Amino acid sequence: MIESVAWIVCARVMRVAVLLVAALWYLPGLAATYTNASTTFSWIDPATHTKVGYNTTPYKFNGGGSTGCGTVPPVLDDTISDAIPIGFTFLYGATNYTSLKIQTNGRLQFNNNTCGSGTQSIGPPQTYPYVYPNANMNNTMKVFGVDLDPTNKVDKASYPTTCNGYASCYVSYASIGTAPNRQFVVTWKNVPEWVNASNTSGSFDLQVILNENGTFIYQYGNIVHGGTGTAQVGWQLSTTDYGVLSFGASSEPPPSTAIIFYIPSAAPLAEYRFEEGAWSSGGAGQVADSSVSVPNRPGTALGAAQETSAGKVCRGAAIPANTLAASVDAIKTGVKLNDAGVNMSGQGTIMFWYKSNAAWSGAGAQAAQLIDATQSSGQWFSLTKTAAGTLFFEVTDSTGAVRSVETAAQAFAANTWVHVAVSWNFNALPAANSDHLQIFINGAAPATSAFSSTGNVTTALDYVHAGDNPSGLTGTKGSVNSANGTLDELRLYNFELNQGQVLGASSQTHACPTFFIDHLELRHSTWSGIVCAPGTLTVVACANAACSSLYTSGLVAALSSTGAATVWDPATGGATIVIGAGQSSATRNFYTAAGTATFSVAGTGVPVMEANPKKCNGTGGSCNWTSVNDGLLLTVPNSGVVTGAKPTAVPVQAVHSSGPTPGAACVPVKGLTGAGLKVWSSAVDPASFAGTATSAGVTVGGAPQVANASGGAYIYTPSSLPASNNVTGLSFDSSATTTLWLKHMDTGQFNLSATLDTAATSTYPALSLSGTASVKSVPVGYGVAASSVTASAATQNDCAGGPSAACDATAGADARVASAGDAFSSTVTAALWTSDSDGDLTDNPVAPGYAGPVALASVLAAPSGGSAGTLTATSAALAAGTNTIAAQKWTQAGAMRIAASATYLGQSIAGQSAVLGRFSPHHLETVATTHGCGTFTYSGQPITAVTVKAMDGAPTASVTPNYRGAFARPVTLSDGNGSAAGAFSANVIAAASFLAGSAAAAPVFTFTTPKTAPLTLALRASDGEVSSSGFTEGAAGIRSGRLRLLNAYGSELLDLPVALEAQYWTGNYYATNTADNCTVVPASSIIMDNYLKNLNACETQLSPAGSLVFSGGKPATPGVKLTKPGSGNAGSVNLAVNVSATPAGKTCIGAAESNATAASIPWFGANPVSRATFGIYKNPPVIYMRENY
């Protein structure tokens, strides 16, 4: 349909504008929130999505009345949908939205009800209104701004359209996926374009995808442009914050292409300053990402890549010379180029400082791989310094074409700092050679390669690596050689920087870090061992004298020994200790000859020397290790970690060394038949064993217990060497190994010691062998009980395997146990083992010696893909193994588990509650989003949009997205003020209408008696469990209205104005409704009949022939009139406005009589009627009369 205002922006001009906006992001007044790039076309089949059309459910297109739309359904040409829930919270610009409206002309609109018409002028060329920027278009998206017309012959058989059914021609929507990767998809499928009143033409397959991460994608399938105008593709948040691409009638987006819109990282997406003290090879996340991006993307040092103090700004990453394909010395960043979340497939920039250890070119110069993300042959992404001194940047795009750019040869000397940047831009613009690659050296004008591509960067890529080739694959001029130099200030951006930005970034600096290490500490539980068995030493970096604060910035240190010969195991790193950034300790294995060795450790100055001498187990002095030739090896499984209360087999082997050399083979001791053991234990942490008590029907606490068999008689171990064997009946095998069974009915760390004494025989000498092992006893897990809010057994069963449709259905049908935000009691316990198949730890014995904090978090059980919310109590300080939280609260609706976790004695311990729920919303809220007529609604008229929101129980309440599916309930709207003047209809919202916690309705309130004074409704919502009472409730003013059509008299030689106005009952009389700026009366709905005297049909006609749009309660100027019938045509005609929805009668809006239509405004009651008479003259009212004589 046609409207009036045009601004057509050519593709070439807008291309420049978009690029300038992206390039000048840092200048005031030029900021655009989103940038765009090509992305992979991935059409989502909409066949099963929910259709939006004429009288579709649960949502439909609206027009006429107060909508301001250009057409009235069933003609859908220029109409707008109900508010449709998105299914998740979508951040558009700086505002979160949970619903939107679809405007048929290719727009999505957020809290924007502008509808209007789709064509400004038919042309040719055809022009379109609402061209960005436009004050009426704030918070909208435009996938293709032409006059799309989804009117369907199913709804209007006579309409000139190719849409022959909703199976093949439709607009649809769907919310798909699971959190946090949900998508809201709107599709125009085979929708034609309105060209003129008798013609629709073309066909459009368009799709808008809103991603939960805040990006959005426009997809273009098959497009046949039926019009002749220039369409807009873009978005607008405000008239100063928008982006547009333009496509003319002969230059639409190519088929099977897609454009992604995203907020570029004004700061780097990732920034690696290389300011750590040291990295351990392969230590994940030790290379810090200093950017403010979320999520943070730390990197990893590979091979021999290591920190150096000789960086460009402060420290740097030293990459050694390496020419082997199988050896990788590099920084593996946290940026994976094929990760859609980084938005680097269309645009990006990588920059860094580079100091080569060798000259760039000349005799002996070698190639060096500086940047590489390649993971498969032919799918290239690499930057190489060639042996000739050029920089060669090679990228394969998603169409399979290999793109490259190369600089001139450079002659930088060895040890020269050079700033290097590369950028790429696959921008989806239609102009030739709009796409390009660039290389910048020291911020100078770039080397550029321009080309045309319908694709973007290939998705077959890995993480970006700096300093070496991670795959061993090489492209045109690639290399397997490392960078052989130092890198610094590595930055990655998800948009293209221009020369000025690159130059500015290259000059940026920052404060350098400082490092302080109080001392290094050597730790071992017993400081003793056997010559033939490895010992394990732990080195701890301490930030204070008590070592209660640990140093974690990374360091390199060296171990040493004096006295008995010591060999540091090369398999675990030898004598060099690297404690990587983020860590505070490292271990080394070693072997020592018989005797005493004194160990020491000292820093290497990387990054600084420690301030104080080393310590041993927290004290000063010498770290003396005693090694013997013979002894017992107690091998506690799982590196010395056992589960509290669970019997554990501990192999005990009697050995002696085959020789004096450290690491000599262990030889079994002979002659142990009938030998027993003296076993004892000593507490370490806590410092003493808890006393015995009863828990869950068993005795807990006390010292560790031992037995000669799993089911044998366990005895408590004494705290010192017993005088005689306390474990007997042991059998030693040919390797001199027996099994000691250990059970500790508590948690904590202790040393388990044993001595084997045998008397001399004729065959074997007397023996006295001893050994000690460090043991950590930990809980089997944490029990979390909340009996008052525990879900049914059926829910426990259906939700046992995790989120599922069955879990959703059963949990959603459960009885309500509480509302979101209600307090309930929960108890957390450190549980001891009872059975390997035990799934419920809440009834287990409790460890009386356990003490420490346990973190608590809510884990969503149902609905799938919903919000897990938060707990008010996020930790519990356990004492004697237990803690009760009297007033725990969960902020969300639905069903959840409480997860408990902690690190205890260096071990990760976890547990969770049974499924808890069903929790209802805390309350409901209502908003009168759109009144029926601007600021009010007529009695009997739908209140256009009442939004009901289910709210969570957070201190500052927000919509709970979990109120949907089986967790939603039918909601009834009523008047919270209790008015008895009328009644509601269409006021029940089906549970299925709720998506992400909100739903919209168009309830109707009708007065019992038409002559009822205006009143204001408090829109109260209730689902039978919670309501909006006491919370935010929308107000809706209701007026009883009528249309008044006055009789008219005049000359047949003049046009005859006809007075028509909207009125409302004030309580005493009908008055002009000056607040009515919404009513639309099609002239064709005014019935003309009963022609009398010389006046015949259509000798007078209604003017204007279009719609009469009210302003201030009356049709806007020039109002409605009947054209002059002319001389000899005096007579009269009856007029009636057909306010109903059923066409009736005849009318004259042209030279020939035609069927009258329906105004579809039944809230005005009876049809207003009047008579218009030509050929008589009405006496005007007398204002003043004076007689003169």
Secondary structure, 3 states (H helix, E strand, C coil): CECCCCCCCCHHHHHHHHHHHHHCCCCCCCCCCCEEEEECCCCCCCCCCEEECCCCCCCCEECCCCCCECCCCCCCCCCEECCEEEEEEEEECCEEEEEEEEECCCEEECCCCCCECCECECCCCCECCCCCCCHHHCCEEECCCCCECCCCCCCCCCCCCCCCCCCCCEEEEEEECCCCCCEEEEEEEEEEEEEECCEEEEEEEEEEEEECCCCEEEEEEEEEECCCCCEEEEEEEECCEEEEEEECCCCCCCCCEEEEEECCCCCCCEEECCCCCCCCCCCCCCECCCCCCCCCCCEEEECCCEEECCCCCCCEEEECCCCCCCCCCEEEEEEECCCHHHCCCCEEEEEEEEEECCCCCCCCCCCEEEEEEECECCECEEEEECCCCCEEEEEEECCCCEEEEECCCCCCCCCCEEEEEEEEECCCCCCCCCEEEEEEECCCCCEEEEECCCCCECCCEEEEEECCCCCCCCCCCCCCCCCCEEEEEEEEECCCCCHHHHHHHHCCCCCCCCCCCCEEEEECCCCEEECCCCEEEEEEEECCCCCCCECCCCEEEEEEEEECCEEECHHHCCCEEEECCCCCEEEEEEEECCEEEEEEEEEEEECCCCCCCCEECCECCCEEEEEECEEEEECCHHHHEEECCCCEEEEEEEEEECCCCCCCCEEECCCCCCCCEEEEEEEEECCCCCCCEEECCEEECCCCEEECCCCCCCEECCCCCCCCCCECCCCCCCCCEEEEEEECCCCEEEEEEEEEEECCCCCCCCEEEEEEEEEEEECCEEEEECHHHECCHHHHHHCCCCCCHHHHHHHHHCCCCEECCCEEEEEEEEECCCCCCCCCCCCCCECCCCEEEEEEEEEEEECCCCCCCCECCCEEEEECCEEEEEEEEECCCEEEEEEEEEEECCEEEEEECCCEEEEECCEEEEEEEEECEECEEECCCECCEEEEEEECCCCCCCECCCCCHHHCCCEEEEECCCCCCEEEECCEECHHHCECCEEEECCEEEECCCCCCCEEEEEEEECCCCECCCCCCCEEEEECEEEEECCEEECCCCCEEECEEEEEECCCCEEECCCCCCCEEEHHHEEEEEEEECCCCCCCCEECCCEEEEECCEECCCCEEECCCCCCCCEEEEEEECCCCCCCCEECCCCCCEECCCCCCHHHCCCCEEEEEECCCCCCCCCCCCCCC
